[in-house]
């Protein structure tokens, strides 16, 4: 296992994949990482839809999948999520993003490529996968073995300076 800082630094959004399917063990390891994700008040208001093989054709018009052999749709349930008392902020989307991050980092630790897809056509995705209320599709993680020539996008290396993002209050 890699040092966390190195793992986070090396992980990038992979946009080109080898078509070889992931094994059930590889998929289960990604899903197990999601299960370990912290959620507000441990409500765990998410459902993961594993899309692979021929089923990928159902969602190819819903988001750019980059030829990945696996897509995991992160759905949330706002009625199960914790809601902040003071302003009624619902944490379903936050919890879903934390779940996604755990899977992305697990994929990197396994030497797999992955990409967080937020640009999804939720209406088409909901219809294609017959997602029923109260579930709501939020994001897709695509994953697989990286193509041999894949490289991080140049934007991956652009980071704001911490001094521009952190304010210390004493």
N, C-alpha and C positions, 0 to 999 in steps of 0.2 A: 504494500500500500504506500502511496506517495504521501509526502508531507502535504497538509491541506493547502498551504499558501502556494506551493508549486502546482498542485492540482488545479486550483482556481486560476492561476496565472496562465497555465498551458491550455486550458479548456477554451474552445472557440466554437462559434456557430458553423457547423459543417453543412455545406450546400452541395455536396457531391458524394454519392455512395456507391459501393460495390453492391450489386443486386443480391448477393448471397443472403438468404434469410437468417435471422437470428435464431438461436436454439431456444427451446422452452426454458432451459436453465438461465440463459442470458436475460430473457424477458422477465422471468420471475425475480431475478436479482434487481432489475430496475423497479419492478412493482414493490418489492420488499423495501427498497429505499424510500419509496413514496409513503409506505405504511408507517415508517419511522419519523416522518416529517412532523414537526410541532405545529399545532393549530390552536387558535384562540380557545382557551378553556377546554382544550382537547376534544372539541366537538366533532372533529374529523368530517366536515360537511362536503365530502367529495366522492365522486365515483369516477373510475378510470375505464375508458372504453379502449380495448386493445384491437387495433385494426391492422390486419396483415393479409398477405396472399391476395386472392381475388377480391376481397372486401375493400382493398385500397382503391379499386376502380370506382367504388361508390362515392368516394370523397375527393377524387382528383380535381373536381371543379370547385371545391370549397376552399382550397388553400394550395399554395405552392408546396409540394412535398419533396422536391429535390431528388426524386428517384429513390428515396429511402424505402427499405423493405418493411419498416414498422412505423406506425403512427399510434400514439397514445393520446386520446382526447381527454383532457381534464375537464370534468363537469363539476359544478358546484350546486349546492342546495341552500339557498339563502335562509329557508325556514329552519334549517338545522344549525346554521352558523351563529356564533356569538355576535351580539350586537352591543356596542358601547352605549351605556345608559344615558350619558349626557347629551349626545348629539344623534343617537340612533344609527351611527355608522355601522354597517354590516361588514363583517370580516370574511365573507365567503371568498371573494376574489383574492384577497391577501393570502388566505389559507391555500387556495389553489395555486398561487404563484410560489409559495414555499414548497408545496408538494412537487411542483415542476422543477424547482431548483435542486431538490434532492435527487430527482431522477437524472437531471442533466449532469450533476457532479458524479453520480454513480456510473453513468455511461463513460465519462472521461476516465474514471478510475479503472474501468474495464478495458480501456483502450478503444472504445467505440466513439463514433462521431454522433453528434446530436444537434438539434436546433430547436429553439423555442419559437413557435409560430403563433404570433398574435394576430396577424392579418388574415383572419378567417371570415368566411361568409357564413355567419352563424345561422341564418335562416335556411340556407341550403344544407348545411351540415346537420342541423336538427332534423330536417326532412329525410336526408339520405340515411341517417343512422337511427331514425325513428326515436329520437330522444324525447321523452315525455316529461311534462311538468311534474314535480317542481325542479327537475334537473335543468341546468343551463350550461351549454358548452362555452368554455372560456378560452382555452388555448389548446394547441396541439404540440406535442413533442414528437419530432421524427428522429429516428435513430437507426444506426446500422454500422457496418464496417465501412470505414472511410475509403473513398476511391484513392488509388495510389498517388495521384497527382494533386490531391486537395491541399489547399493552403488557407490559412486564415485570411479573411478580408483585411485590407489595409486599415479599416476603421477599428479593427480589433485592438490595434496597438495604440490608438489614440485615447489617452486618459487625461481628464482634467487633473490639475495639481490639487492635492489635498487642501492646501491653504484656501482654495476657491470653493471648497465643499464642506469644510468643517469650521465651526465656530466654537471656541472654548469659552465657557462661562465659569468664572471663579467666584 
